[in-house]
Amino acid sequence: MTGKPHGHDTKDLKLPRNTCFVCGPDNPEGMRLVFTLDEERSTFVCHFNLGDRYTGPPGHCHGGIIASILDDAMGKVNKLRHVVALTKEMTVEYLKPVPLHKPLRVESKEVAVHGRQHVNMAEIMNEGGEVLARSQGIFIAIDPEKMFGKFVER
């Protein structure tokens, strides 16, 4: 593994604080997941464990939390192209229940790029590498200055 990407920052966008629910270290109520870039595979990876606060079915994670983790993981992939891109749509396949209190991993990578449209995918796996949930999403590159200018460091 190599460098740790800093939340939603890119080389052209520096946010003073990252309060993202999934990866923001500045969100005391958030998940604070930490993603790293595996440069050899051009894949973002995060190892994590989910506690009771994320319960859906007994002993397992809520589907909305699963979707949030997959969405954030796919969003990290846009850093490879140095763009800020927002989720246009995503699909989630819930293959098996995602357990609480067990080691988990999410990995994401690029599928295709067509102009401003970035197609990415992600998978949540258990300790044995079994895929529990997967997603594919379409992200649209935006001009962060126009959309988020008041939040950007100058």
C-alpha positions as CSV (number, residue, x, y, z in Angstrom):
1,M,0.0,0.0,0.0
2,T,1.1,3.5,-0.5
3,G,-0.1,7.0,0.4
4,K,-3.2,8.0,2.3
5,P,-5.5,10.2,0.3
6,H,-6.8,13.1,2.3
7,G,-10.6,12.9,2.3
8,H,-12.2,14.7,-0.6
9,D,-9.2,16.9,-1.4
10,T,-7.5,16.9,-4.8
11,K,-4.4,18.6,-6.0
12,D,-6.6,21.6,-7.0
13,L,-9.1,21.5,-4.1
14,K,-8.2,21.9,-0.4
15,L,-11.0,21.8,2.1
16,P,-10.3,23.3,5.5
17,R,-12.2,20.5,7.2
18,N,-13.5,17.1,6.1
19,T,-16.8,16.4,7.8
20,C,-17.9,13.7,5.4
21,F,-20.0,11.1,7.2
22,V,-18.0,8.1,5.9
23,C,-14.4,9.4,5.7
24,G,-14.3,12.7,7.5
25,P,-11.9,12.9,10.5
26,D,-13.6,16.2,11.5
27,N,-17.0,14.6,11.9
28,P,-17.4,13.4,15.5
29,E,-20.5,11.5,14.6
30,G,-19.1,10.0,11.4
31,M,-17.5,6.6,10.5
32,R,-14.0,8.0,10.0
33,L,-12.9,5.3,7.5
34,V,-9.4,5.7,6.2
35,F,-8.7,4.8,2.5
36,T,-5.3,4.1,1.1
37,L,-4.3,3.8,-2.5
38,D,-2.8,0.6,-3.8
39,E,-0.8,2.2,-6.7
40,E,0.1,-1.2,-8.3
41,R,-3.6,-2.0,-8.8
42,S,-4.9,1.6,-9.0
43,T,-7.4,0.5,-6.3
44,F,-8.5,2.3,-3.1
45,V,-8.7,0.1,0.0
46,C,-10.1,0.5,3.5
47,H,-10.1,-2.0,6.3
48,F,-12.8,-1.5,8.9
49,N,-15.1,-3.0,11.5
50,L,-18.7,-2.0,12.1
51,G,-20.2,-1.5,15.5
52,D,-23.7,-1.8,16.8
53,R,-24.7,1.8,15.9
54,Y,-24.8,0.6,12.2
55,T,-27.3,-2.2,12.9
56,G,-30.0,-3.1,10.4
57,P,-31.0,-6.8,10.6
58,P,-29.9,-8.3,14.0
59,G,-26.1,-8.7,14.1
60,H,-25.7,-7.2,10.6
61,C,-25.2,-3.8,8.9
62,H,-28.1,-1.6,7.7
63,G,-28.3,-1.5,3.9
64,G,-28.1,2.3,3.8
65,I,-24.7,2.3,5.6
66,I,-23.5,-0.4,3.1
67,A,-24.5,1.9,0.2
68,S,-22.8,4.9,1.9
69,I,-19.5,3.0,2.3
70,L,-19.6,1.8,-1.3
71,D,-20.5,5.3,-2.6
72,D,-17.6,6.9,-0.7
73,A,-15.2,4.2,-1.8
74,M,-16.1,4.7,-5.5
75,G,-15.8,8.5,-5.0
76,K,-12.2,8.1,-3.9
77,V,-11.4,6.6,-7.4
78,N,-11.9,10.1,-9.0
79,K,-8.7,11.2,-7.3
80,L,-6.8,9.1,-9.8
81,R,-7.9,11.7,-12.5
82,H,-7.6,14.7,-10.1
83,V,-11.3,15.6,-10.5
84,V,-14.1,16.3,-8.1
85,A,-17.0,14.2,-9.4
86,L,-20.5,13.8,-7.7
87,T,-22.6,10.6,-7.8
88,K,-25.1,10.7,-10.5
89,E,-26.4,7.2,-10.0
90,M,-25.3,4.0,-8.4
91,T,-26.5,0.4,-8.1
92,V,-25.9,-1.9,-5.1
93,E,-26.0,-5.6,-5.1
94,Y,-26.5,-6.9,-1.5
95,L,-25.1,-10.5,-2.0
96,K,-24.9,-11.6,1.7
97,P,-25.5,-9.8,5.0
98,V,-22.6,-7.7,6.1
99,P,-21.8,-8.7,9.7
100,L,-21.1,-6.3,12.6
101,H,-18.0,-6.7,14.7
102,K,-16.0,-8.6,12.1
103,P,-13.0,-7.5,10.0
104,L,-14.2,-6.1,6.6
105,R,-12.6,-4.5,3.6
106,V,-13.9,-2.3,0.8
107,E,-12.0,-1.9,-2.5
108,S,-12.8,0.4,-5.4
109,K,-11.5,1.0,-8.9
110,E,-12.2,2.8,-12.1
111,V,-14.2,1.0,-14.8
112,A,-14.4,3.6,-17.6
113,V,-14.2,7.4,-18.3
114,H,-16.3,9.1,-21.0
115,G,-15.7,12.8,-20.9
116,R,-17.0,14.2,-17.6
117,Q,-18.6,10.8,-16.8
118,H,-16.6,8.5,-14.6
119,V,-17.8,4.9,-14.0
120,N,-16.4,3.3,-10.9
121,M,-17.1,0.1,-8.9
122,A,-16.6,-1.1,-5.3
123,E,-16.9,-4.3,-3.3
124,I,-17.2,-5.0,0.4
125,M,-15.5,-8.3,1.4
126,N,-15.2,-10.3,4.6
127,E,-11.9,-11.5,6.1
128,G,-11.9,-14.5,3.7
129,G,-12.3,-12.3,0.6
130,E,-15.9,-13.3,0.0
131,V,-17.8,-10.4,-1.7
132,L,-20.8,-9.4,0.5
133,A,-21.9,-6.3,-1.5
134,R,-20.9,-4.6,-4.7
135,S,-21.8,-1.4,-6.5
136,Q,-21.2,0.4,-9.7
137,G,-21.7,4.2,-10.0
138,I,-21.6,7.0,-12.5
139,F,-19.9,10.1,-11.3
140,I,-20.0,13.5,-13.1
141,A,-17.0,15.7,-12.9
142,I,-17.9,19.2,-11.7
143,D,-16.1,22.5,-11.3
144,P,-15.5,22.6,-7.5
145,E,-15.0,26.4,-7.5
146,K,-18.5,27.0,-8.9
147,M,-20.2,24.4,-6.8
148,F,-18.3,24.6,-3.5
149,G,-16.3,27.8,-3.7
150,K,-17.4,29.1,-0.3
151,F,-16.0,26.0,1.3
152,V,-12.6,25.9,-0.4
153,E,-9.3,27.2,1.1
154,R,-7.9,30.1,-0.8
